[in-house]
Amino acid sequence: MLRALSFFVLLFVCGTSLAEEKIIQRGEYRYSIAPTPAFVEIQPLAEQWPAGAPGAKDSRWRNWLFDSQSDYRKGDALSFLDQAYEALSPELVANAAKQQIYFNPEYQTLSIHKVELRRNGVWSNRLNPEKITLARRESEFESDMSDGMVSALIVLEDVRVGDVVRLSYTIKGINPVLKGMDHDDVYFSWVDPILHRHVSALYDPGTVIMHRSFNGAPDITIKKQNDTVMVFAEAKQIPALREEGDYPRWYRPFPSVMFAPQRSWADVVRWARPLYPDPGALPKELEAKMQEWKAIANPEQRLMAVLQTMQEEIRYFGIEMGESSHRPAPPAETWTRRFGDCKDKAYLMSVVLSRLGIPAVPALATTRYGKGVRDFVPAATAFNHVIVQAQLGKQTLWLDPTLTQQRGTAAAIDIMDYGYVLPIADGIVDLREVMRTPASRKQVNVMEKYRPSDDGKTIDLLIVSEYLGGSADNIRRDIAARGREEMGKNYAEYYRKRFGELDVLSPFATNDDQVQNKLTITESYRLKQAWDEKTGSTKSLTVYADSMDQDTKLPDTIDRKAPLSLNYPMQYRHEQILELPKGWTWLGTAENESIKSSAFDYERSMVQAEQAVSIRQSVRFNEDSVPVKNLPDFLSKMRDVRDGMNRRFVLSTPAAMRDQERDSRLKNILRDAMDSK
């Protein structure tokens, strides 16, 4: 249901016009019931869903109309939204009967125009101001974010399967801190069919418009008139788009259009610069801390000391109200209160580094679109994150003070898939690509050693897991959040599920080499039920390279029209060693297999050396995604990889052990016979 889109805040429309505005007060918040604005051209609603249109045979949901019209003339910002939809499934009627409209009362006003329902071709007015409530809705509070948004809650009575609900409203105002540096980004399909999608926006005469269309969305039409410039796009009978998931960050699965007044990335930098002025004097406590950092002779170690402090002593919490959505708090305030969001922490860190002789500036980034921002129209609203660009000699480093537990060298720090960012500095006229260094590759090395007892009744299992780079950071965060004891219990439970009853021989142990950013976990168990075959002349043990499991799983959607995301740059090495007790024989044969594609390289070998058999496997991802054209080859080869991850050791036991087991079985049979008498 397209109404779930956060930027649509969809709750909309219909009915008869109102003669005048009526203000409704709900505690400290208000909204109005008002006529549709004069600039709006109401779009007609079909009386019947065409028999040949997508969704004609749908059994869950239909979107009859999505209309968004905006008026940006004379410095105003009015956004009109009109939606009509129909629930075809009883399970979805509850969704059709309730809506929420989000707005920020600090700089926006809400006017509701119409709420109507069509049943059997007859419209009825369902706009009841007494049933509309306003509430502060901190939807991001659990993510340590407070944005000041308020929602109007609309609950309709007596909504049935097949009813068409239509709602419309207008939100006036836009965050003044943006100063016109925003953009419109509108979807042209959703997971349910749409009969009519309409988008338009009005600008002052002479405005030059930049625009983009993605993934088959209609082209933008621009109409120039004496008193306005109109941006227009429309599509009809739009089929549902299947949600495939596992998308690369940069990929935009839904057809969409994007537009804004013409500007450059240099214009965005000029807008942002005043938000990050020289802060002047800093708190005495911070100045004293900076003297400690200055005493660190090595610039890289100095930088890492600052980064660690910013990441772990200044907690993340964002107050995104009004201008604070884009204007950072003064560094002195962030340091004193010991919390801040991405822009607060990036501002503080860049100031500190610069005063320590390491040039640094904040850089606007996006965690939503990664390198896809390269195709955006230049706008401040293209970004939702701020990181730090630091210059260490000739090397440019990208640092994120909102992350935690990052260790090692500055050059090897793992960075997210930011793609392109916009440093806030003089002379920046375009996006800068965030390049990963070879040293930033993530890696996991696992060694499992199985040592059967001489009598074959139990197996001692030693597991040594090494996590390097970003993988070490992730495990370090898990340990900090959950604790070693709890993680140890969870790990032991995992092996109980795999092998059955066991004893923990030694506690879950870690060794954290923070200089090399290598974290090692050691586990030791005695397996009591691990053998697949427990009697006869052979014993077998099935092992699985589980470290590779998550990143080699086939996607939920195999028949895809979108690229598939991969965990790049990532490398796994997994070794399983089975020590052979005296007189035991391995009944297998040596293996050596290599599977290569453009996306990954996989190797597997199985050999015997002296009194041990070992299986060595490795996989290395070489790309962040698999293009659609390469998916058949990728999926075929990845199935082969997953088949190889599950192997079996088959062993022949000594004759004396077989005789002993036979005698034991006979004794048990006789005992059972005697007991039955």
Beta strands, then each sheet from edge to edge (+ up, - down):
strand 1: 22-26
strand 2: 29-33
strand 3: 61-71
strand 4: 78-87
strand 5: 98-103
strand 6: 109-119
strand 7: 122-125
strand 8: 132-136
strand 9: 145-146
strand 10: 150-155
strand 11: 164-172
strand 12: 184-187
strand 13: 194-203
strand 14: 209-214
strand 15: 221-224
strand 16: 229-238
strand 17: 256-261
strand 18: 315-316
strand 19: 318-319
strand 20: 339-340
strand 21: 360-365
strand 22: 385-392
strand 23: 395-399
strand 24: 420-423
strand 25: 432-433
strand 26: 442-452
strand 27: 459-468
strand 28: 502-513
strand 29: 518-527
strand 30: 538-544
strand 31: 564-565
strand 32: 570-579
strand 33: 585-586
strand 34: 591-596
strand 35: 600-609
strand 36: 612-621
strand 37: 625-626
strand 38: 646-652
sheet 1: 1+ 2- 6- 7+
sheet 2: 1+ 2- 6- 11+ 4- 3+ 13+ 16- 15+
sheet 3: 5+ 10- 8+
sheet 4: 9+ 19+
sheet 5: 12+ 17- 14+
sheet 6: 18+ 20+
sheet 7: 23+ 22- 21+ 24- 25+
sheet 8: 28+ 29- 27+ 26- 32- 36+ 35- 34+
sheet 9: 30+ 38- 33+
sheet 10: 31+ 37-
end
